[in-house]
Protein backbone atom coordinates (compact mmCIF):
# COMPACT_ATOMS: atom_id res chain seq x y z
CA UNK A 1 0.00 0.00 0.00
CA UNK A 2 1.22 3.46 -1.00
CA UNK A 3 2.24 5.73 1.85
CA UNK A 4 0.07 8.84 2.36
CA UNK A 5 1.53 12.22 1.28
CA UNK A 6 1.97 14.91 3.89
CA UNK A 7 -0.66 17.68 4.10
CA UNK A 8 1.82 20.35 3.06
CA UNK A 9 2.40 18.63 -0.27
CA UNK A 10 -1.31 18.53 -1.07
CA UNK A 11 -1.62 22.32 -0.57
CA UNK A 12 1.48 23.43 -2.67
CA UNK A 13 0.19 22.19 -6.13
CA UNK A 14 -2.45 24.86 -6.79
CA UNK A 15 -0.10 27.52 -5.49
CA UNK A 16 2.45 26.62 -8.18
CA UNK A 17 -0.22 26.91 -10.87
CA UNK A 18 -0.99 30.43 -9.71
CA UNK A 19 2.60 31.52 -9.93
CA UNK A 20 2.92 30.08 -13.48
CA UNK A 21 -0.11 32.10 -14.59
CA UNK A 22 1.45 35.30 -13.23
CA UNK A 23 4.70 34.65 -15.16
CA UNK A 24 2.81 34.08 -18.46
CA UNK A 25 0.88 37.34 -18.05
CA UNK A 26 4.09 39.26 -17.39
CA UNK A 27 5.77 37.78 -20.52
CA UNK A 28 2.81 38.66 -22.76
CA UNK A 29 2.71 42.18 -21.40
CA UNK A 30 6.43 42.66 -21.94
CA UNK A 31 6.19 41.56 -25.56
CA UNK A 32 3.33 43.96 -26.23
CA UNK A 33 5.25 46.81 -24.59
CA UNK A 34 8.33 46.02 -26.70
CA UNK A 35 6.33 46.13 -29.96
CA UNK A 36 4.77 49.45 -28.96
CA UNK A 37 8.16 50.92 -28.03
CA UNK A 38 9.76 49.84 -31.34
CA UNK A 39 6.95 51.37 -33.39
CA UNK A 40 7.13 54.61 -31.46
CA UNK A 41 10.89 54.70 -31.93
CA UNK A 42 10.60 54.31 -35.68
CA UNK A 43 7.98 57.03 -35.85
CA UNK A 44 10.14 59.32 -33.74
CA UNK A 45 13.16 58.56 -36.01
CA UNK A 46 11.12 59.30 -39.12
CA UNK A 47 9.85 62.57 -37.64
CA UNK A 48 13.38 63.49 -36.58
CA UNK A 49 14.76 62.70 -40.03
CA UNK A 50 12.04 64.77 -41.71
CA UNK A 51 12.60 67.64 -39.28
CA UNK A 52 16.35 67.49 -39.85
CA UNK A 53 15.91 67.59 -43.62
CA UNK A 54 13.48 70.49 -43.37
CA UNK A 55 15.83 72.42 -41.09
CA UNK A 56 18.82 71.57 -43.29
CA UNK A 57 17.10 72.87 -46.44
CA UNK A 58 16.47 76.18 -44.74
CA UNK A 59 19.90 76.42 -43.16
CA UNK A 60 22.48 78.93 -44.46
CA UNK A 61 24.99 76.11 -45.06
CA UNK A 62 24.22 76.12 -48.81
CA UNK A 63 22.54 73.80 -51.32
CA UNK A 64 22.76 70.00 -51.02
CA UNK A 65 25.28 67.94 -52.93
CA UNK A 66 24.40 66.53 -56.36
CA UNK A 67 23.79 63.06 -54.92
CA UNK A 68 21.58 64.44 -52.14
CA UNK A 69 19.72 66.67 -54.62
CA UNK A 70 19.01 63.71 -56.90
CA UNK A 71 17.75 61.79 -53.86
CA UNK A 72 15.36 64.61 -53.02
CA UNK A 73 14.31 65.00 -56.69
CA UNK A 74 13.09 61.43 -56.92
CA UNK A 75 11.55 61.57 -53.40
CA UNK A 76 13.71 58.94 -51.70
CA UNK A 77 13.38 58.75 -47.88
CA UNK A 78 15.58 56.99 -45.37
CA UNK A 79 13.24 54.00 -45.36
CA UNK A 80 9.93 53.02 -46.94
CA UNK A 81 6.92 54.26 -44.90
CA UNK A 82 3.94 52.10 -44.00
CA UNK A 83 0.34 52.74 -45.04
CA UNK A 84 -2.76 52.22 -42.87
CA UNK A 85 -2.70 48.47 -43.47
CA UNK A 86 0.98 48.22 -42.53
CA UNK A 87 2.30 47.34 -46.04
CA UNK A 88 5.22 49.32 -47.50
CA UNK A 89 4.66 51.50 -50.62
CA UNK A 90 7.08 53.35 -52.99
CA UNK A 91 7.32 57.15 -52.78
CA UNK A 92 9.36 57.59 -56.00
CA UNK A 93 8.06 60.53 -57.96
CA UNK A 94 7.72 59.25 -61.52
CA UNK A 95 7.65 62.75 -62.96
CA UNK A 96 10.96 63.59 -61.33
CA UNK A 97 12.45 60.28 -62.48
CA UNK A 98 11.46 61.11 -66.07
CA UNK A 99 12.98 64.55 -65.67
CA UNK A 100 16.30 63.04 -64.61
CA UNK A 101 16.21 60.68 -67.60
CA UNK A 102 15.59 63.63 -69.94
CA UNK A 103 18.42 65.53 -68.30
CA UNK A 104 20.85 62.68 -68.94
CA UNK A 105 19.66 62.32 -72.56
CA UNK A 106 20.02 66.04 -73.33
CA UNK A 107 23.39 66.21 -71.58
CA UNK A 108 24.68 63.56 -74.01
CA UNK A 109 23.13 65.33 -77.02
CA UNK A 110 24.59 68.65 -75.92
CA UNK A 111 28.07 67.12 -75.63
CA UNK A 112 27.79 65.58 -79.11
CA UNK A 113 26.51 68.83 -80.64
CA UNK A 114 29.40 70.82 -79.14
CA UNK A 115 31.94 68.24 -80.32
CA UNK A 116 30.51 68.32 -83.86
CA UNK A 117 30.66 72.12 -83.96
CA UNK A 118 34.21 72.30 -82.60
CA UNK A 119 35.43 69.57 -84.97
CA UNK A 120 33.91 71.25 -88.02
CA UNK A 121 35.31 74.68 -87.10
CA UNK A 122 38.80 73.22 -86.62
CA UNK A 123 38.77 71.18 -89.85
CA UNK A 124 37.58 74.09 -92.03
CA UNK A 125 39.75 76.91 -90.74
CA UNK A 126 41.60 76.79 -94.08
CA UNK A 127 39.87 76.87 -97.50
CA UNK A 128 39.54 73.59 -99.45
CA UNK A 129 41.95 74.90 -102.11
CA UNK A 130 44.78 75.51 -99.63
CA UNK A 131 45.41 72.72 -97.16
CA UNK A 132 48.25 71.29 -95.15
CA UNK A 133 49.89 68.34 -96.88
CA UNK A 134 48.96 66.36 -93.74
CA UNK A 135 45.36 66.49 -94.96
CA UNK A 136 46.42 64.93 -98.29
CA UNK A 137 48.98 62.23 -97.47
CA UNK A 138 48.16 60.45 -100.73
CA UNK A 139 49.10 63.57 -102.68
CA UNK A 140 52.64 64.08 -101.39
CA UNK A 141 53.97 62.63 -104.64
CA UNK A 142 52.46 61.97 -108.06
CA UNK A 143 50.67 58.66 -108.44
CA UNK A 144 53.09 55.79 -109.13
CA UNK A 145 51.03 52.69 -108.34
CA UNK A 146 52.79 49.61 -107.01
CA UNK A 147 51.09 46.44 -105.85
CA UNK A 148 51.63 42.73 -105.31
CA UNK A 149 49.35 39.82 -106.10
CA UNK A 150 49.66 36.01 -106.28
CA UNK A 151 50.91 34.67 -109.58
CA UNK A 152 47.78 32.50 -109.73
CA UNK A 153 45.25 30.77 -107.50
CA UNK A 154 47.24 27.56 -107.76
CA UNK A 155 50.59 29.23 -107.01
CA UNK A 156 50.03 31.63 -104.13
CA UNK A 157 53.59 31.09 -102.90
CA UNK A 158 54.80 33.22 -105.84
CA UNK A 159 54.01 36.94 -105.76
CA UNK A 160 54.04 39.33 -108.71
CA UNK A 161 55.22 42.86 -108.03
CA UNK A 162 53.62 45.28 -110.52
CA UNK A 163 54.63 48.92 -110.85
CA UNK A 164 54.13 51.83 -113.26
CA UNK A 165 55.65 55.32 -113.24
CA UNK A 166 52.36 57.07 -114.05
CA UNK A 167 48.63 56.51 -114.43
CA UNK A 168 47.74 59.55 -116.55
CA UNK A 169 49.28 59.67 -120.02
CA UNK A 170 48.83 62.59 -122.43
CA UNK A 171 49.77 63.01 -126.11
CA UNK A 172 53.18 61.55 -126.90
CA UNK A 173 54.05 60.68 -123.28
CA UNK A 174 55.50 57.25 -122.48
CA UNK A 175 54.59 55.05 -119.52
CA UNK A 176 57.03 52.51 -118.07
CA UNK A 177 55.79 49.27 -116.47
CA UNK A 178 57.89 46.88 -114.39
CA UNK A 179 57.22 43.29 -113.31
CA UNK A 180 59.18 41.03 -110.96
CA UNK A 181 58.58 37.80 -109.02
CA UNK A 182 59.22 37.15 -105.32
CA UNK A 183 58.25 34.83 -102.49
CA UNK A 184 56.26 35.66 -99.35
CA UNK A 185 59.41 37.12 -97.74
CA UNK A 186 60.09 39.40 -100.76
CA UNK A 187 63.07 37.34 -101.80
CA UNK A 188 63.55 37.38 -105.62
CA UNK A 189 62.40 34.40 -107.64
CA UNK A 190 63.03 33.52 -111.31
CA UNK A 191 60.71 35.56 -113.53
CA UNK A 192 59.90 35.78 -117.22
CA UNK A 193 57.26 37.80 -119.10
CA UNK A 194 55.93 35.41 -121.73
CA UNK A 195 53.67 37.95 -123.49
CA UNK A 196 52.04 41.37 -123.08
CA UNK A 197 49.37 43.19 -125.10
CA UNK A 198 47.64 46.56 -124.82
CA UNK A 199 43.91 46.94 -125.52
CA UNK A 200 40.81 48.93 -124.61
CA UNK A 201 39.64 48.26 -121.04
CA UNK A 202 36.53 46.07 -120.85
CA UNK A 203 34.37 48.73 -119.17
CA UNK A 204 34.89 51.31 -121.93
CA UNK A 205 31.98 51.93 -124.34
CA UNK A 206 32.49 49.98 -127.57
CA UNK A 207 35.44 48.05 -126.14
CA UNK A 208 36.88 45.52 -128.56
CA UNK A 209 36.56 47.68 -131.64
CA UNK A 210 40.31 48.25 -131.82
CA UNK A 211 42.86 45.43 -132.17
CA UNK A 212 45.24 44.66 -129.29
CA UNK A 213 48.91 45.55 -129.84
CA UNK A 214 52.02 43.85 -128.38
CA UNK A 215 54.11 45.49 -125.65
CA UNK A 216 57.69 44.29 -125.18
CA UNK A 217 59.07 43.61 -121.66
CA UNK A 218 62.84 43.21 -121.34
CA UNK A 219 65.54 42.89 -118.67
CA UNK A 220 68.48 44.13 -120.76
CA UNK A 221 69.16 47.54 -119.20
CA UNK A 222 67.82 49.40 -122.25
CA UNK A 223 64.62 51.27 -123.26
CA UNK A 224 63.88 52.33 -119.70
CA UNK A 225 65.01 49.14 -117.94
CA UNK A 226 67.17 50.17 -114.99
CA UNK A 227 69.56 47.21 -114.71
CA UNK A 228 70.20 44.25 -116.96
CA UNK A 229 69.71 40.79 -115.50
CA UNK A 230 68.25 41.95 -112.15
CA UNK A 231 65.02 39.96 -112.62
CA UNK A 232 62.91 43.10 -113.08
CA UNK A 233 61.31 43.22 -116.54
CA UNK A 234 60.41 46.65 -117.94
CA UNK A 235 57.81 47.43 -120.58
CA UNK A 236 57.73 50.73 -122.49
CA UNK A 237 54.36 51.82 -123.87
CA UNK A 238 53.60 54.94 -125.93
CA UNK A 239 49.90 54.90 -126.94
CA UNK A 240 50.21 57.61 -129.59
CA UNK A 241 52.85 55.56 -131.46
CA UNK A 242 51.61 52.07 -130.64
CA UNK A 243 48.12 51.76 -132.06
CA UNK A 244 46.05 54.33 -130.14
CA UNK A 245 46.77 57.80 -131.63
CA UNK A 246 43.15 59.01 -131.41
CA UNK A 247 41.86 56.91 -128.53
CA UNK A 248 40.64 58.60 -125.30
CA UNK A 249 39.97 56.52 -122.20
CA UNK A 250 41.34 53.59 -120.21
CA UNK A 251 43.88 51.24 -121.80
CA UNK A 252 44.80 47.90 -120.25
CA UNK A 253 48.05 45.96 -120.65
CA UNK A 254 47.61 42.21 -120.06
CA UNK A 255 50.73 40.22 -119.14
CA UNK A 256 51.44 36.49 -118.93
CA UNK A 257 54.24 35.61 -116.50
CA UNK A 258 56.16 32.45 -115.64
CA UNK A 259 58.25 31.68 -112.54
CA UNK A 260 59.85 28.24 -112.67
CA UNK A 261 57.05 25.87 -113.63
CA UNK A 262 54.30 28.21 -112.39
CA UNK A 263 52.43 30.53 -114.72
CA UNK A 264 49.90 33.31 -114.15
CA UNK A 265 48.40 36.51 -115.55
CA UNK A 266 47.97 40.13 -114.44
CA UNK A 267 47.11 43.55 -115.89
CA UNK A 268 48.07 47.25 -115.61
CA UNK A 269 45.82 50.22 -116.51
CA UNK A 270 46.41 53.79 -117.69
CA UNK A 271 44.09 56.70 -118.58
CA UNK A 272 45.03 58.21 -121.92
CA UNK A 273 44.15 61.56 -123.55
CA UNK A 274 45.49 61.99 -127.11
CA UNK A 275 45.18 65.80 -127.28
CA UNK A 276 45.26 67.93 -124.08
CA UNK A 277 42.46 70.51 -123.69
CA UNK A 278 44.89 73.08 -122.20
CA UNK A 279 48.61 73.52 -121.65
CA UNK A 280 50.44 75.10 -118.71
CA UNK A 281 52.93 77.67 -120.05
CA UNK A 282 55.34 77.37 -117.12
CA UNK A 283 55.08 81.07 -116.26
CA UNK A 284 54.24 81.93 -112.63
CA UNK A 285 53.68 85.29 -110.97
CA UNK A 286 53.18 85.74 -107.24
CA UNK A 287 51.22 88.34 -105.30
CA UNK A 288 50.50 88.82 -101.59
CA UNK A 289 46.81 89.74 -101.39
CA UNK A 290 44.20 89.60 -98.62
CA UNK A 291 46.78 88.20 -96.21
CA UNK A 292 47.64 85.20 -98.39
CA UNK A 293 50.19 84.37 -101.09
CA UNK A 294 48.69 83.87 -104.57
CA UNK A 295 50.55 82.03 -107.32
CA UNK A 296 49.15 82.73 -110.80
CA UNK A 297 50.06 80.03 -113.35
CA UNK A 298 49.88 80.82 -117.05
CA UNK A 299 47.66 78.45 -119.06
CA UNK A 300 46.72 78.23 -122.74
CA UNK A 301 43.10 77.05 -122.82
CA UNK A 302 42.12 75.31 -126.04
CA UNK A 303 38.75 74.01 -124.87
CA UNK A 304 36.54 76.04 -122.51
CA UNK A 305 35.09 74.39 -119.39
CA UNK A 306 35.69 73.61 -115.73
CA UNK A 307 39.33 72.92 -114.96
CA UNK A 308 40.82 71.26 -111.89
CA UNK A 309 44.53 72.02 -111.32
CA UNK A 310 46.61 70.97 -108.31
CA UNK A 311 50.19 71.36 -107.12
CA UNK A 312 52.45 70.65 -104.13
CA UNK A 313 54.48 73.13 -102.10
CA UNK A 314 57.72 72.27 -100.29
CA UNK A 315 59.63 74.49 -97.89
CA UNK A 316 63.21 75.59 -98.49
CA UNK A 317 64.62 72.23 -97.37
CA UNK A 318 62.28 70.24 -99.62
CA UNK A 319 59.96 69.19 -96.79
CA UNK A 320 56.35 68.85 -98.08
CA UNK A 321 54.23 71.70 -96.73
CA UNK A 322 50.92 72.21 -98.57
CA UNK A 323 48.59 70.98 -101.28
CA UNK A 324 47.04 73.80 -103.34
CA UNK A 325 44.37 73.55 -106.02
CA UNK A 326 42.10 75.40 -108.44
CA UNK A 327 38.55 74.45 -109.50
CA UNK A 328 36.85 77.02 -111.74
CA UNK A 329 35.50 77.69 -115.21
CA UNK A 330 37.96 78.92 -117.83
CA UNK A 331 37.31 80.41 -121.24
CA UNK A 332 39.45 79.74 -124.31
CA UNK A 333 42.67 81.68 -124.75
CA UNK A 334 45.56 82.81 -122.57
CA UNK A 335 44.41 82.61 -118.94
CA UNK A 336 45.77 82.26 -115.42
CA UNK A 337 45.13 79.66 -112.77
CA UNK A 338 45.26 80.94 -109.18
CA UNK A 339 46.85 78.69 -106.54
CA UNK A 340 46.42 80.30 -103.11
CA UNK A 341 48.70 79.70 -100.11
CA UNK A 342 46.38 80.65 -97.24
CA UNK A 343 47.82 83.09 -94.71
CA UNK A 344 46.72 81.29 -91.53
CA UNK A 345 48.13 78.03 -92.87
CA UNK A 346 51.51 79.72 -93.32
CA UNK A 347 51.38 81.15 -89.78
CA UNK A 348 50.25 77.89 -88.20
CA UNK A 349 52.76 75.58 -89.93
CA UNK A 350 55.57 78.15 -90.22
CA UNK A 351 57.41 76.72 -93.27
CA UNK A 352 60.88 78.03 -94.06
CA UNK A 353 60.81 80.36 -97.07
CA UNK A 354 61.26 80.36 -99.99
CA UNK A 355 58.52 77.89 -100.90
CA UNK A 356 58.87 75.63 -103.96
CA UNK A 357 55.98 74.69 -106.26
CA UNK A 358 56.26 71.25 -107.90
CA UNK A 359 54.38 68.48 -109.70
CA UNK A 360 51.46 70.49 -111.08
CA UNK A 361 48.75 68.42 -112.80
CA UNK A 362 45.26 69.15 -114.10
CA UNK A 363 42.34 68.14 -116.27
CA UNK A 364 39.14 69.40 -117.90
CA UNK A 365 36.13 67.97 -116.08
CA UNK A 366 33.50 66.57 -118.46
CA UNK A 367 29.80 66.79 -117.66
CA UNK A 368 29.10 63.23 -118.81
CA UNK A 369 30.66 60.21 -120.42
CA UNK A 370 33.51 57.84 -119.62
CA UNK A 371 36.17 58.91 -118.96
CA UNK A 372 34.94 61.89 -116.95
CA UNK A 373 37.99 64.06 -117.80
CA UNK A 374 40.45 65.15 -120.44
CA UNK A 375 43.99 65.27 -119.09
CA UNK A 376 46.56 68.05 -119.23
CA UNK A 377 50.25 67.22 -119.40
CA UNK A 378 51.74 67.21 -115.88
CA UNK A 379 54.55 69.64 -115.03
CA UNK A 380 56.85 67.29 -113.13
CA UNK A 381 59.52 68.52 -110.73
CA UNK A 382 59.95 72.05 -109.38
CA UNK A 383 58.19 74.70 -111.41
CA UNK A 384 58.63 77.87 -109.31
CA UNK A 385 60.42 79.19 -106.22
CA UNK A 386 58.79 82.01 -104.27
CA UNK A 387 60.33 85.05 -102.67
CA UNK A 388 61.03 85.22 -98.93
CA UNK A 389 58.22 86.84 -96.91
CA UNK A 390 58.00 87.90 -93.26
CA UNK A 391 55.16 86.45 -91.21
CA UNK A 392 53.71 89.95 -90.74
CA UNK A 393 52.30 89.96 -94.30
CA UNK A 394 50.07 86.95 -93.61
CA UNK A 395 46.64 87.13 -91.97
CA UNK A 396 45.79 84.99 -88.90
CA UNK A 397 42.07 85.03 -89.81
CA UNK A 398 40.23 81.78 -90.46
CA UNK A 399 38.55 81.11 -93.77
CA UNK A 400 35.00 82.50 -93.93
CA UNK A 401 33.45 80.84 -96.95
CA UNK A 402 29.69 80.98 -97.46
CA UNK A 403 29.27 77.23 -97.07
CA UNK A 404 31.35 77.17 -93.90
CA UNK A 405 29.34 79.96 -92.29
CA UNK A 406 26.10 78.22 -93.20
CA UNK A 407 27.22 74.95 -91.62
CA UNK A 408 28.54 76.69 -88.50
CA UNK A 409 25.18 78.46 -88.06
CA UNK A 410 23.34 75.14 -88.33
CA UNK A 411 25.67 73.34 -85.89
CA UNK A 412 25.43 76.29 -83.46
CA UNK A 413 21.62 76.13 -83.68
CA UNK A 414 21.77 72.45 -82.69
CA UNK A 415 24.02 73.33 -79.72
CA UNK A 416 21.64 76.09 -78.58
CA UNK A 417 18.59 73.83 -78.83
CA UNK A 418 20.32 71.04 -76.87
CA UNK A 419 21.38 73.58 -74.24
CA UNK A 420 17.82 74.92 -73.93
CA UNK A 421 16.37 71.43 -73.54
CA UNK A 422 19.02 70.51 -70.97
CA UNK A 423 18.42 73.66 -68.91
CA UNK A 424 14.66 73.03 -68.91
CA UNK A 425 15.17 69.80 -66.96
CA UNK A 426 16.21 71.87 -63.91
CA UNK A 427 12.92 73.77 -63.84
CA UNK A 428 10.25 72.71 -61.37
CA UNK A 429 6.91 71.68 -62.93
CA UNK A 430 5.24 74.73 -61.35
CA UNK A 431 7.74 77.04 -63.10
CA UNK A 432 6.64 75.77 -66.52
CA UNK A 433 2.93 76.36 -65.94
CA UNK A 434 1.48 79.77 -67.01
PyMOL commands that set and color helices and strands:
alter all, ss='L'
color gray80, all
select helices_A, chain A and resi 7-57+66-73+94-123+133-139+343-349+391-393+402-424+429-432
alter helices_A, ss='H'
color red, helices_A
select strands_A, chain A and resi 130-132+146-150+159-164+168-170+175-182+192-200+213-214+217-218+233-237+249-259+262-273+278-289+292-301+305-314+320-330+333-341+356-365+373-375+379-385
alter strands_A, ss='S'
color yellow, strands_A
deselect
rebuild
show_as cartoon
